[in-house]
Amino acid sequence: MPNAQFPISKTQLLLHLVPIIGFFPSLWTLYRGQGSREQLAISRLSITLALTWLLGYLLLATGAATSDFFPLRLFILNSFLTSGYFLVSVWLILRLMQGKSGRLPGVSNLAERVLGKYLS
């Protein structure tokens, strides 16, 4: 869909990449199926990152709560996963502010294949 039909500001794109909070406007954008190609790609990436983080967070927290031997290590891994999610999101925001691509190798392709089928 052409950009002229769906004008999108850089601020709106940046909102989609805010950790955790950006999940909701991204989901809404994909649910409606309206937006520029860039906005849809950023929305898919944001949802993929958030769901990957949430799944990893829940698995590590459950493992730490039920493990007798490795709870501290699993909590540390959980904190690394969360920090990584926030750092990647901030890095993508900075790249968009510089006018560069908001794609992540591998993750963007996964988002296009999986979410492209169901939410576009």
C-alpha positions as semicolon CSV with decimal commas, in nm:
position;residue;x (nm);y (nm);z (nm)
1;M;0,000;0,000;0,000
2;P;0,142;0,337;-0,088
3;N;0,279;0,565;0,177
4;A;0,068;0,856;0,052
5;Q;-0,247;0,670;0,145
6;F;-0,121;0,594;0,496
7;P;0,106;0,875;0,609
8;I;0,311;0,758;0,906
9;S;0,535;0,970;1,119
10;K;0,865;0,850;1,257
11;T;0,725;0,896;1,608
12;Q;0,453;0,641;1,541
13;L;0,709;0,392;1,415
14;L;0,922;0,448;1,723
15;L;0,620;0,385;1,944
16;H;0,587;0,037;1,796
17;L;0,940;-0,049;1,912
18;V;0,904;0,061;2,274
19;P;0,959;-0,254;2,481
20;I;0,637;-0,419;2,604
21;I;0,420;-0,110;2,542
22;G;0,482;-0,113;2,166
23;F;0,328;-0,460;2,141
24;F;-0,025;-0,321;2,163
25;P;-0,013;-0,059;1,886
26;S;0,174;-0,312;1,671
27;L;-0,094;-0,573;1,724
28;W;-0,363;-0,319;1,643
29;T;-0,184;-0,214;1,324
30;L;-0,156;-0,574;1,205
31;Y;-0,511;-0,656;1,308
32;R;-0,644;-0,369;1,095
33;G;-0,405;-0,457;0,814
34;Q;-0,361;-0,091;0,731
35;G;-0,036;0,094;0,718
36;S;0,272;0,138;0,510
37;R;0,497;-0,155;0,426
38;E;0,753;-0,025;0,675
39;Q;0,495;0,011;0,953
40;L;0,368;-0,344;0,899
41;A;0,723;-0,482;0,901
42;I;0,810;-0,294;1,221
43;S;0,485;-0,414;1,380
44;R;0,563;-0,777;1,295
45;L;0,914;-0,739;1,433
46;S;0,789;-0,577;1,753
47;I;0,535;-0,853;1,816
48;T;0,790;-1,125;1,743
49;L;1,043;-0,973;1,983
50;A;0,784;-0,926;2,257
51;L;0,640;-1,276;2,229
52;T;0,987;-1,433;2,215
53;W;1,088;-1,240;2,526
54;L;0,765;-1,332;2,708
55;L;0,798;-1,701;2,625
56;G;1,163;-1,709;2,735
57;Y;1,083;-1,510;3,049
58;L;0,802;-1,743;3,150
59;L;1,003;-2,058;3,079
60;L;1,306;-1,937;3,273
61;A;1,096;-1,811;3,564
62;T;0,907;-2,141;3,581
63;G;1,233;-2,333;3,566
64;A;1,384;-2,121;3,842
65;A;1,075;-2,166;4,062
66;T;1,069;-2,544;4,023
67;S;1,442;-2,620;4,014
68;D;1,630;-2,732;4,321
69;F;1,975;-2,696;4,168
70;F;1,984;-2,400;3,929
71;P;1,738;-2,131;4,040
72;L;1,997;-1,853;4,070
73;R;2,146;-1,933;3,730
74;L;1,804;-1,934;3,569
75;F;1,715;-1,601;3,730
76;I;2,043;-1,455;3,600
77;L;1,966;-1,588;3,250
78;N;1,621;-1,436;3,281
79;S;1,770;-1,096;3,362
80;F;2,007;-1,125;3,062
81;L;1,714;-1,211;2,836
82;T;1,515;-0,912;2,960
83;S;1,813;-0,678;2,930
84;G;1,879;-0,805;2,580
85;Y;1,519;-0,744;2,476
86;F;1,533;-0,386;2,603
87;L;1,875;-0,318;2,447
88;V;1,770;-0,455;2,108
89;S;1,456;-0,240;2,119
90;V;1,655;0,073;2,205
91;W;1,910;-0,010;1,933
92;L;1,630;-0,044;1,676
93;I;1,477;0,286;1,790
94;L;1,814;0,459;1,749
95;R;1,858;0,307;1,401
96;L;1,516;0,433;1,295
97;M;1,595;0,779;1,430
98;Q;1,909;0,779;1,213
99;G;1,702;0,687;0,910
100;K;1,843;0,337;0,881
101;S;1,657;0,010;0,836
102;G;1,462;-0,134;1,127
103;R;1,532;-0,495;1,034
104;L;1,706;-0,764;1,236
105;P;1,867;-1,047;1,039
106;G;1,683;-1,370;1,103
107;V;1,423;-1,223;1,335
108;S;1,265;-1,001;1,070
109;N;1,250;-1,295;0,829
110;L;1,087;-1,512;1,096
111;A;0,836;-1,238;1,172
112;E;0,749;-1,202;0,803
113;R;0,696;-1,576;0,758
114;V;0,501;-1,647;1,077
115;L;0,305;-1,328;1,139
116;G;0,276;-1,243;0,771
117;K;0,050;-1,544;0,727
118;Y;-0,184;-1,477;1,014
119;L;-0,194;-1,104;1,077
120;S;-0,162;-0,930;0,742
